[in-house]
Amino acid sequence: MVQTAAASRARTQPPGPLPQELAAVMWPELPAVAEEMVHEIGRAVPEYRPLLEGSYRTVLLHCVRQNLTSFVELVADPAASTAERDQLCRRLGQFEAHEGRGLHCLQSALRVGARVGLRRATTVGTRYNLPASLIVAFADAVFAYTDVIESLCREGYVAARGGGDDAWESQRSRLLRLILAGVSDVVTADRARGAANRAGTSPDPEPSPPSPLTELAGRVGWRIPERVTLVALSPDAGRNGLRLPGRLDEDVLTDLGDQRPHLLVPGEVDEPRAARLESALDGRRAVLGVTVGLGSAADSLRWARQTLSLVETGVLPEAPLTRCEEHLVTLWLTGDPALAERLAVRQLAPLSGLTPGQRERLVDTLRTWLTTRGTAAQMAQLLHLHPQTVRYRMRALKRVLGAQLGDPDQRFATELALRALHLRGRAGARPPAGAHAKGREPELPRGHEGD
């Protein structure tokens, strides 16, 4: 009867609150679901594993049951009071702050709980032959409820840390600025001294005071990682007031008030993390820097910003999320435009006597040969020319650059110069002036003057 009524309402009503009759199906499942959630949290969140024994396990199980009970009560009566649940969640956030853990642990636990709940919903849905549309609506309700729980826990956490959201984010932004300023080097020294103290080999008679970074990280509940990935954002992200902390994992640090907004992700950015980041940016352009040690965070951000500039100028293809790691050669070749221009002037000096058109055609052919080492027929296909024209151009190049192309070091330098020129051409930069100098037109074989 309950199954039929719930299924009927799910098919006929637009998306919105879950059918109230569904609560009768959910009540008997709560004890087993709560136990399963606690077990899965202990397995999936290492920080909680040692705590899931004795009295703390009882406390966690009570919190899980209370939140599940409140969820079902709201299904049965959308106007039901949530005061007890709200107070419990805020206290849970306060407890995490007092324990010195970051909210990312609690966020992970909430995601685990949501997965367990959805898995049980699928099983129950099959048992009662509930329609797929109802299971989808249930999933939406679970995610929305999880967001509410996380927000309440955050309120308690922030209050325990002694400030509102703005003050809390300000401290986290300052933490990011300290890392980029190189204060992380002090943290590395702290860790080394700590390891020496534990091993009994430290000459220091007493522990040194914590560095400003270590102290601030502890204040906001942020675990200092060994490696980090910096992310450069397009300036419009800051102007539009993008607030990443509510959408990303708690361990992501942001500075959106900077003229060139950026953020820090602990460790490497794997595919799930990249997907969440891309979703949070909502179409805004961003570049993932290279994953580096904490002390090299400023390098990662510098490379990410240089790569972002290459995307903005058209040197690199447009993408919502570009990985700096995939464009290191391009980044290196474009890192010092003046030096690249000087190299091109030097390596292409033998062609300076040609007209701009002749030089451009020979340079294009030379770059194709250096990068492919193909036959005349293969190069002709790439250049959309007749093979005989390619052969003619290669003979002309060998006459002018023969010794240079025969020397491995000179050939490598020439290839670098041509690759850099090609990349600059994508951005609309002018070729080196010295390489375009006009001089006496060289003698070309008859019949090819127009090539």
N, C-alpha and C positions, 0 to 999 in steps of 0.2 A: 504493500500500500504506500509506504513512504517512498519506495523506489519509483513507483509509477507516478506519484505526484511530483517528485523532484524532477524526473525526466520530462514530464509534460511541461512544467514551468520553464525548464532550461531551453526547450525547443521553441516556446512561444514568446518568451520575454526577451527584450534587447539586453545586451551586456550590461551588467550592473551588479547589485548585491546578489550573493548566492541564495538559492531557494532556502527558505527557513527550515523546510522539512529535512534538509540535508544534515542538520545538526543531530537528528536522531540516529543517523548512520554513523556519525563521527564519534559520538560519546563513548561507545564501547571500545573504540580503537585507542583512546588516549593513553591508558597505562602502558601498553606495549610500545607505542610510538615514543613515549617519553624515555623509556629504558633504552630503546634503540638509539635515540638521539644522543643520550649521554655517552653510550658506548662508542658511537661513531666520532663524537667530538674528541674523546680521549685518544682515539686512534689517529685522527687527522690533524689535530692541533697539538704539537709537541709540548707547548708551554703548559697545557692543562693536564698532560698525562700524569705527572707526579702528584697532582692534586686530587685526582679522582679516586681517593681512598678515604675511608673514615668519614669525618663530619663534613668535609668540604663536598664530597660526592652527594651527601644528603641535601646540602644547600643547593647545589647545582640542579639536582633532580627536582627540587621544589620550584626553582625558578622556571625550569622547562615546563613543568606541569601547569604552573600558574599562567604562563604565556599561552600554552595550548588551550587551557580552559577558557581564557579570555577570548581567544579566537573563535571557539565554538559558540560561546555565549553571544558574540556579535553576529554570528550566522543566524542563531535562533532569534535574536532581538537586536537589530542594528542600533537601537537606542540604549543598549545596556551600558552600565557604568564601567569605565576602565580605570577608575582612580587607584584601585589596589595594584593593578598591573603597572600603571605609570610610575607609581612610587617605587615598586620593586625594581623596575628597569633603571631608574635613576640611581638607586642604591647600588645596583650592579656596576654601573659606570663608575661610581665613586670608589667602589671596592677595587676595580681595575687600576684606577689612578693611584690609590694608596699602595697597591702591590707593585707599582712601578712598571706595569706592562702598558704597551701602546694599545690603542683601540683596534689595531689590525688583528689581534688575537680574538677579540670578541666578534669582530666582523667575520672572521673565518668560521667561528663557531656558529654564527647565525646562518651562514651559507650552507654549512653542513646540515644544520637542522632543517633548513628549507628543502634540501635534496632528499633527506629521509622522509619528510612529510609528503613530498610529491611522489616518491616511490611507493609509499603506502597508499596514496590516493589512487594510483594506477591499479594496484592489487584489489583494492576495495571496489573500484569502478568496474573491474572485470567480474568480480563476485556478484555485484548487484546489477550488472548489465546497464550501467549508466552511460549516457551518450558522451561522445568525445567532446562535444561542445561544453558539457558541464565540467569535464576534467580540465579543459583549457581555461574556463572561467575560474576554477578552483586555483589553478597555478597563478593566474593574475592576482587573485586575492592573497595568496601566500606571499608573493613578492612584495605587494603593497604593504602587507602587515609587517614583513621583515624590515622594510624601510622605516616604518613607524617605530618599531622596537629599537633599531639602530639609532634613530634620532633621539629617543628618550635616554638611551645609555650614554650618548654623546653629551647630553645636557648635564647628566650627573658627573661625567668625567671632567668636563670643562669647569663645572662649579668646584669640583674637588681640587682642580689645578689653580684655582684662584683667579678666574677672569672669565669674561664672556667670550663668544666666538671670535670677535675681532681681536681681542687681546691674545687669544690662543694662537690664531693664525699669524698674528704679528710676531710672536715668539718663534713660530716654526719658520717664517720667512727669514728671521734673523739667524736662525740655525743654518739655513741654506747659505746665507751670505758669509757666515763664518767658515763654512766648508770651502766655499769658492775663494776665500781669502787665504787659504792654506793653513788654517788653524788645525785641520785634521792631522797635520804632521805631529802636533803635540799629542794627539790622541794615540797615534802609532807609538810614540815614545812611552806614553802611559801604559799601553798594552805590553810593551817590551819589559818595562819595569815590573809590571804586575806578574808577568811570567817568571821573571828572575826571582821575585819575592817568593812565589809559590815553590820554585825549585831550590830556594835557599842559597842562591848565588849572588843576590843583590848586595852591593856594597853600601846601599843607603840604610841608615840606621832606622828610619821610619818611612812609611809611605808618603809619597809626594801628594800635594793637594790636587784634586781633579782639574783638568783643563776647562776653560770656559765652554768649550763645545760639549764636553762630557757632562758638565753640570747642567747646561741648557737642555741637552737631549734627555737627561733624566727628568727634568722639570716638565717636559711636554710628553713624556712617555714614548720617546722615539729610540729604537734600538740602532746603534751606530753600526753600519755594515762595513765589510771589508772592501767591497767593490760597488760601484755606482754607475748609473747611466744618466747623463744629463740630456734634457730635451729642450730644444729651441722652438719657440712658438712664433707665429707671425704676429706683428704688433697689434693687429685688430683683435687678437684674443684678449689683450689687456684692456683695450678701449671698450669692448663690449661687456666688460665685467664678468668674464667667465670665472666660475667658482668650481674648481676641480675637486677640492677636498670632499664635497658631498657626493661625488660620483666615482671617485677612484679609491683604491685601497688606502687605508689610513697612513701607511708608511711613505706615501708620496709627498715630498716637500714642494711647495710652489712659491714663486715670487711673480705675481701678476701685476704688481705695482711698478715694476721696472719698465723702462721705455722699450726694452727688448725682453718680453716676458719669457720665463723659463721654469722648468721644474726638474726635480731629481727623483729618480726611481732607484731604490736599492737593488743591487744585483743586476742581472741581465733582464732584458725585456723579452719574455717568451711570447708565444702566440696568444695565449689567453690574456695576458697583461696588455699586449699591444691592442687586442680587440677592445678591451675596456677603455683604454686610452683614446682610441679612435672614436669610440662612441661618445666619450665625454667631450671631446673637442668639437664634435658635431660639424664636421666639414672644414674646420679651420686647419690651415697648413701647419705642419710640425715636422721636425727632424729629430730622430733619435741619434744621439752622439755615440761614440765608441764606449763600451763598458771598460772602465779603468779602476785602478785602486783609488781609495778615497782621497789620497793626497794629490791625485791627478785630475780631480773633478773639473778644475778650471780649463784644462786642456780639452776634455770631452765637450764642455760647453762651447769653447772657441771653435772647435771643429764642426760642431753642430750648427753654429751660427754661420760659418763660412759655407757649409753645404746648403743651408737655407737660402743664402744669397744666390747661390748657383741655381737653385730652383726658381727663385723669383726673377732672375735674368734670363731664364730659358736654356741655360747650359745643361741642366738636368731636367728630366721629364717631370711634369706636374703629378703630384700624388698627395693624398691626405696625410700619409705618414711615410716619410722617407727615412731609410736606414743609412746613416753615414758610413757604416762598415762596408756597404756594398759599393761605395764610390771613392775609396781611398786614393786610387791612382789619379782620378780626376781632381780630387781635392788637393793632392800634392802638386799636380801640374799647374793648377790655377792659384796656388797659394801665394805666389810672388809674381804678379803680372809684369812688373818692370824687369825682373830678372829673366823671365821667360821671353820677353821681347828682345832683350839683349842677346840671349842665346840664339834666337831666330835670326837676328841681324848677322851674327857671326857665322852661323852654319850655312845661311843662304846667300852670303856675300857674293859667291861666284855667279849667281843669277841676277845680280843687280843691274847688269847691262841690258837686260831684256825689257820689253814693254810690259806694263802691268798685266795685259791679257796673256801674253806669252808665258810670263812668269807664273801666273795663276794656273794655267793649264799644266805646265811642267811640275809645279808643286803638287797639284792634285794627283798626278800620275805617280810622282815619287812617294807620296804618302801611302797610296794604295799598294805600291810594290813593297815598301818597308813593312807594312802591317800584314800583308798576305803572303809575300814571296811567291806570288802566283805566276803562271805562265802568261804570255801575251794574250792568249785566248780567254783565260780566266779573268784577267784584268780588264780586257775589252768588254766583257759581260758586265762587270761591276761599274765601269765608267761609261757604258752605253756608247762605245766607240768601235770602229773597225780594228781588228787585231794588227793590221799593218800600221795604223796610226799609233797604236801603243808601242810597237817596235821602233818606229821613228822617234818617238819621244824618249824612249829608254836609251837609244843611241845618243841622242842629244844630251841627256843627263849624264851619261858615262863620259862623254867628251869633256863636259864642264866640271863634273864632280867625281871623276874617276878615282883619284887617290883618296878622297874623303869617304867614298862608299866602300873602298877596299879595306879601310882601317876599322876594326870592330868598335873601338871607343868613339871614333868620329861618326860612324854610322849610327851608333846608339844615341849620341847627342843630337844628331840630325832628326832621328825619329821622335825623340822627346820634343824637340822644337816644333816639329810639324803637328804632333798631337796637341800641343798647347795652342798652336795657331788655330787648329780646327775647332777646339773647344771655345776659344775666344770668338771665332766666327759665329758660333751658335748664339752668343750673347750680343752680336752686332758690333763687336769691337773692331777698330781699324787695324789692318796688318801693320807690322813694323815699318816705319817710314824709310829707314835705311835700306830695307830690302826692296823697296819700290823705286829706288833712285833710277832716273832715266840715264841712258848712255847710248853707245853705238849699237844699233840693231845687229845682232849676230847673224851671220850667214846661215840660212836655213835651206834644206834641200828643196829644189823646185817642185811645185805642185802641193806643198804642205804649208805654204805661207799663211793660210787661213785657219790652220788647226789650232 
